[in-house]
């Protein structure tokens, strides 16, 4: 206890350099903890980009390619799924709901998704969170569009604005459907998923803007607008909003029981009328994350390097102050301190700095998590779990303490030999 008291007073006597070293360690601990927590939660959030969906079905291709094109809007599907196959599979025993998805059009580089109303009812993200509206409602007529949160924020769209869809994905679109503008009727709340960057239109509108019967559809829509929106009419209108397209890009399936998943998946993959592929999104997401494991390792390596640099900074500080402290050490020797007391004193100082740095770093870590949680959820889709430190994170802190102790042994050993060389003399 006496040595701890002496070490504390010694650090207070050199508080400027001690505080600088302490905050350097604190910042490195904060970075290490933050990177580790974001890494773990990013993996979890990445896996929850689509939640509650049992199967994704598309044309036969690679599992990851189908996932990226249908869920993340990355890349393009080489082929589509015939409407006949979609209807047959969606009517199979055990299928609770089916969501058709038609991609291939865009608006100012943002993906346009043709789908039905079941999309807003059954699509889930994160931990089975449903889609919700910040403004407006789902589409009820043919030429109506529901915007993702980022689409509305980035392009400044409001309810009632008109949007022109272009054929082709990305910033380079081949043809603008200027004769069929869509009216904005709904804006979704942020999800942090590709939904935020997507424009949602009725599935039948895809055929309407591409086919020769667009004017008939427009007339049907104008006629529908003249009627009251009672329940029976909504049901009839929902059928019109789906239509009978020749093919779709992919579709999502949910089952009454998980027991149906493997059976239906096998049947789809062996489907004779068409070359189809059914994937389980959770399994495929894990495979994709394994491919990105190198990024995890780089992040962890980066944070470890930051911690080592801060510990080397502490070593530099202790060594540089050691020559100035030879007078102090000689006085301690003159009042009866032995060389091992001096060794222990310097070691305790390094442990105190490291320990306090860890405590301050943890406090900064939680402050950063609280401040950045909403931003990461809405902009990166990472749902942070602001909970107590995990066992792995506690192991990292223990490793930092051990590393701080080992680094402290270097100036402690040097002080030990100084005390032996100086004896009881006082060098000025």
N, C-alpha and C positions, 0 to 999 in steps of 0.2 A: 504493500500500500504506500509505503514511503517513496518507493521508486516511481510509482504512478503519479504521486503528488509532485515529485521533483520533475518528472517528464512533462506534466501539465504546465507547471510554472515556467519551465524552459521553453515550451512552445509559445506560451503567452508572451514571454520576453522577446520572441522572434515572430510575433503574430502576423506581420505582413507577409513574410515568405511562407509561413505555415498555412495561412488562409488561402494564399494563392495555390499552394500545392493541394490543399484540401478540396478546393472548388474544381481543380483540374481533375482530380479523382472522381468527384461527385458527378461532373459532366460526363466523364467516360462511363461511369456506372449507369447513369441515366440513359445514355446511348445504347449500352449493351442490353439493359432491361427492355428498352423501347423496341429495339430491333428484334429481340427474341419474342416479345409479346406480339408485335405486329406480324412477325413471321408465322407464329402459331395461329393467330386469329385470321390472318390472310388465307392460310391453308383451309381453315374451317369455312370462312366466308366464300372462298373460291368454290368449295365443294357444295355450298348452299346457294349458288347462283340460280340454280333451279332446284326446287324442293317440292316433295310430294308428288313428283311425276315418276311413274314406275317404268315406263319405256318411252324411248324416242324412236320413231320409225321413219326411215327414208330409203332412197335408192341405195343399192348395195355399193358400198365404198368402205373406207377405213373407219373404225369406230371413232377415233379422235377427229377425223375430218367431218364426220356427220355431226358430232357434238359442236365443233367450232362453227360450222356453217349455220346450224339451226338455232343454237342457244346464244353463242357469242357474236353472231353475224360476221364471222371472219372466214374469208374464202367463199367459194361458191359450190353448190351441189352440182355434180356433173349431169345428173338426171333427176327426174321427178317421180312422184308416185301417182299412179292413175287414180282418178276419183272412184272408180269401181272397186279397186283394191281397198281404198280407205273406207268405203261404206261397208264392204264385206267384213273387214277386220274389226271396225268399230262396233259391229253388231254381234260380235262373238260373245259367248257366255262369260260372265265375270267382268266385262268391261263396264266400268262405272261412268266414265266420261272420255271423250276424245276431242282434241283441239287441232283442227287443220291449220297449217301454216304455209303461206305462199310468199316467197321472197323473190327478189329480182328487180324490183323498182326502188327508186331512191328520191330523196328531196334534199338538194344542196349537200350531197355526200352522206346523208343519213339514211339508214335503212327504212324501207316501208314494208310493213307486214300485213298481209291479208289474212284475216282469221274470222272467227265467229264470236258470239257473245259469251260462250263458255270460257273463252280465254280470260276474261275479267273475273269470272266466277271461280275458276279452278286453278289458274296459274299461281304458283307459290314461289317465294324467294326466301333467302336467309333461313330462319327456323320456322318454316311453313307459314310465313307471313303473307296475307293476301294483298293483292293490288288495291289501292284506294285512290280516290279522286281528290285533288286539291281544289279543282274547279270543274263544274259541268258534270257530265255523265257519259255513259258508253254510247256508241253510235246506235241510232235507231233507223236511219235511212241510208240509202246507197252511197251518196256522195257526202259522207260525214267522216271526220277523222278525229282520233284521240291521240294526243301528243304525250310522249314521255317528258318527264320534268326537265331534262337537259335540253331537249329540242325547243321547248317553250322559252326557257331562260336564255339560251344562246341566240336564238333567232328573234326573240321578243314577241312571240305570237300571243294573242289573247283570244278569248272565246268570240266566235263570230268571224274571225279572220278567214281569208280564203287561201288555200295552199294548192300549188300545182305540182303534181307528181310527174317524175321523169322515168323513162324506161332505162334500165341499166343501173348497176351498183357503183358506188364510189362517186368521186367528184366529176368524173367524166361520164355524163349520161348521153344516151343516143337520141332520145326524142322526148320532148316535153309535151304532156297531154294538156295543152292550154285550153282545149275546148271542154275539159271536164274538171273544173276546180273543186276542191273539197273544202267544206266548211268545218272549222274547228268547233267541236261541241264538248270536248273534255280534255282536261290536263291531269295527268297522274301525279301522285306524290313521289318524291325521290325514293329510289330503291337501291342505288349504287350498283345496279346491274345493267346489262345492255338494253333493258326495257326503257331506261331513261333516254337513250339515244335513238328510239324507234318511233315511227309514225304508224298508228294502227288504223286500218281501214277495213270495211266489210269484205269478205272473201269474194262475193259476187262483183264487187267494184273492180277487182283485178281484171276479170273478163270484160267488164263494161268499158274500161278505158283502152283495152287492147282489141276487143272484138268489133265486129261490124254492127252489133245491135246496141251500141252505146246510146243512141238517141231514143230507142225504145225504153231502155233503163231509166233515162232521164225523165221521160214522160211518166213512167211508172212512179218515179220518186215524186214528181210534182203532184201527181194524182194522190199519192199517199199523204202528202203534206196537207191536203185539203180535208182529211178525215180526222175525227177525234181519235186520241191515243188511248183507247180502252184496252182491256186485257186481251180480248180476242184478236184485236187488230195487231197488237204487239206480237202475238204468236205468229200470225200470218206474215208480218213484216220480217220476223226473224228468219223464216224460211226463204223469203226473197233475198235476204242479206247473205245467205250462204250460196244459193244458186247451184248450178251443176257444172263446175269447171272440168276441163279435160284432165288436168293433173294439178297436184300441189307439190310443194318442195318437201315437206315432212309433216308428221303429226305426232302429238303427244298423247299418251294413254295413261289412264289411272284405273286401277282395278278395285273391286269390292273387297278382295283379300289378297295379301301378298303371295298366297299359294298359286295364284293364276299367273304370276309374272314369268316364271321360268318356262312354264308350259306354253304360254302364248308366244313368248320370245322364240322358243324352238320352232313352233309352227310357222311363225313369220319368216324366220331365216331359211325354212325349207319350203316356203311358198312357191308353188310351181308356175302360177300364172304370170309372175313378175319377179325379177331379182330384187328382193328387199332385204334390208338389214334393220334389226331391232337391237338397240343398246340400252343398258341400264345406266342412267346418267351418273349415279353415284360411283359406280365401278369405273367408268370411263374417266371421270374427273380425277380419281385417284391415280389412274395410269398417266394422265396428262401432268399431274403434279410431280410424279416421279421423274418425268422428263425434264421438269424445271428444277429438280433438286440441286443442280449446280448453282442456281441463284441463291438458294438457302445457304449453301456452304460459303459462298462469297460474302454474303451479308454477315454471317457469323464470324468469318475471318476478319472482316473489316472492323467489327466491334471489338474483337479480341486485340487487334493491333492498336486500337484507340486506347484500351485499358493499359496495354504494355507501355505505350508512350507516356501515359500519365504516371505510371509507376517509375519509369525511367526519369521523369521530371522530378519525382520525389527523391530518387536516389541522387540526382544532380544537386538538388537543394541541400540535402543532408551532408553530402561530401563537401560542397562549397563552404558550408558554415562550420565544418569541422575544424579547420585551421584557426578560425576566429574563436572557437570555443576551447582551445587548448588551455587557456588561462582558467576557464571555468572548471575543466576537468582536473587540472592540477590542484585547484582549491579543494575539490571533492576528495582527491587523494590525500591531501594534507589533513583532512578531518577524519580520515579513517576508511574512506571508500576503497575497496579492492578493485583490481582490474575487471573482475567478472561483474562487479556492480556497474562499472562504466559501460561494459558490454550490454548488460541487461537494460540500462537506462536508455541507450540509443535504440535498442530493439523495441522497447516499449513505446518510444516516441513514434517510430514508424508504424507500429500497430495502431496507436491512437489516431494518427493522421488517416490511415487506411480505413479504420472502423468508422470514424466520423464522416469521412468522404462517402462511404457506403450508405450511411444513414441519410445524409443530405441528398445523395444521388437517388435513393428510393423515394424520398419526398418529392424531388423534382420529377421523377418518373411518373408518379401518380398524378401530379399536377398536369403534366403534359398529356397523359391519357384522358383526363377529364376535359381538358380544353380541346383536344383533337378528335375525340370520339365521334362527334356529330359530323365533322368535316370528312373524316375518313369513310364514314358510312354513306354519306350522300355523294361524294366525289370518287371514291375508290371502291366502294362496295365492301369495305372491311368493317365487320362488326366487332368492335373491341370488347373484350371481356374484362371489365375493371373489377377484378377479384383479388384475393390474397395471392401472394407469390406462390408459384407452383414449386414442387420439390426440385425440379430441374433448375429453376431460377435461384432457389436457395443454394443449390450446389454451385452455381456460377458465383454467387456472392462469397461462399466459403473458399472457392478457388482464388478469388481476388484477395481475400484476407491472407491466405497462405502465400500467394505471390508477393503481397506487401511485406509479409514477415521475412521472406527469403531475400527480397531486395534490401530490407533493413539490416540484414546480417552483414552486408558489405561495409557500410559506414561504422557499424558496431564493432566489427573485427578491427577496422583501422583505429578506432578510438581505443580499443583494448591495447593495441601495441603502442599507441601514443602514451597511454598511461604507464606502460612498462618502461618505456624509454625515458619519460620525464621524471618518473619516480615521484618525489615530493617537492620537486623544484617548480617554480612558477616562471613560465616564459612569457614575456611581454612582446 
